[in-house]
Amino acid sequence: MDAGDLQRAHYERIHDAYTAHYYDATAIRYRERFIYDWLFDGLDLDGRSVADLASGSGHNSLALLRRFPRAEVTGFDVSPSACRDYTRLTGRPSVECDLTQPMDVPAPFDCALVVGGLHHCVADLATALANVERLVRPGGTFLLVEPNAACFLEGLRRLWYRADPHFQAETERALTHEELAALAPGFAPARVRYFGGPGYFLLCNSLVMRVPLALKPVIERPLAGLEAAYNALPGRRPFPAFMARWRRREEDPHGSAGVRPTGFGPRLPRTGERPAVSRRTFSGLYPETFMGGPAF
């Protein structure tokens, strides 16, 4: 099996348990307060085309649509079960694909979103990020959330990845923001924030922490207060995760065509098979407050 096959088989096996724990009501409330509010702050994605990468069953797309109901969202995932559930849950199209394989992109999107997906692409991060560069039009936005390899707990996390069957240790690991930025010169990082305290582990990652679903509503309120206080700490070492907003460069460093050269790969659906890509300019995508918020 190659890396894509390993990831596909792994997530087919844990799909139901993963969805139950990572997208129950308490996990969604955690994401709303501590991830989505910062990630989407200052953006206007209504009428924009959005690629939800490593989309899973579609709950991140639903969060986006609650804020921007006129966004044109398409899911992308390596798992057939996830793609099926994505379309059923969101009513939007989904594409089964392996981000570590070159993709043929007939029309780029205004925005791409990935929540915990790139760290499953470590078999070929360069190709995965080249695909993201192709997926996002010049001037567009890339929103990402990933585990932070600079965290002081990283040594323990590596041991856990190898010991816990909920992880696929051969094809996933934590990342650093700097590592990703260096592999994606077509993007200009705009801002980054590090986060994650006790609520991140016990509410958002209850599956791997073996927290019973019935216990999560009981511990949610005290953990939310602790989480807000912990996230106020400075630096990146205390935090197991980071989120960032990047902007696609208008002048692409890979050449005048605006995308890296690519070989044959999975072709995205043509117009009519997914929502039509917006042709509007980007003047309304970034309000004047875009650069506010935490900085590097």
Beta strands, then each sheet from edge to edge (+ up, - down):
strand 1: 49-53
strand 2: 72-77
strand 3: 94-96
strand 4: 109-115
strand 5: 136-147
strand 6: 187-195
strand 7: 241-248
sheet 1: 3+ 2+ 1+ 4+ 5+ 7- 6+
end
